[in-house]
Amino acid sequence: MVAVRPGDEHERALWASGHRWVAGIDEVGRGAWAGPLSVGVAVVAPASPPPDALADSKLLTEARREALFAPVAAWCRAWAVGHAEPGECDELGMTAALGVAAGRALVQLAGRSGVVPDAIVVDGPADFVSGAWPGGGPVPEVRTVVGGDKVCISVAAASVLAKVTRDRLMRELSPSFPAFDFDRNKGYPSPVHRRALAGMGLTSLHRRSWSYVADVPLP
């Protein structure tokens, strides 16, 4: 699988404008049927080249992401991953749930490292961070970049950290739900996942407001 290497154009512009702590944010799990919606935040520093193979997590094999996890985590000045649970996705909707997960990631980031970003690059067209900013200080500058996980080093780092963290969580949960093959599909649609839903119905990990549940037996 060939990966496109991200650059640091957006990060350099933010550093040049006086920002010290520049973070990238990316989500994983939006399209899953089961499991959390997860948001990664990765703070990067200038003059610190990223690991050679860093790329959007979707362009990497699972084995390559796992191999990259430790180098990317070590390269980041600070990082964290926050989650919104399936019930929160149902109750709040995806946009608000993204804000919840991002807020939790940022609280975790500050608690673990003391780092509070003063500029953030968010993957995609929507700023789901500003309205969920958890700190008492000013909301940082937020720059939205469509395809940011492919072109921005900070967002690519966040995508790898979030994806591997969520994948590991789904593998840990898989033995409790053996018919659903969560260790392989990570809660995303698959033939095995679909057959298990048809035969056994929804689990506590499933999002119950999604259209796929229309013909699924309810427990």
Buried (B, 14 or more C-beta within 10 A) or exposed (E): EEBEBBBBEBBEBBBEEEBBBBBBBBBBBEEBBBBBBBBBBBBBBEEEEBBEBBBBBBBBEEEBBBBBBEBBBEBBBBBBBBBBBBBBBBEBEBEBBBBBBBBBBBBBBBEEBEBBBBBBBBBBEEBBBBEBBBEEEEBBBBBBBEBBBBBBBBBBBBBBBBBBBBBEBBEEBBEEBEEBBBBBBBBBEBEEBBEBBEEBEBBEBBBEEBEBBEEBEEE
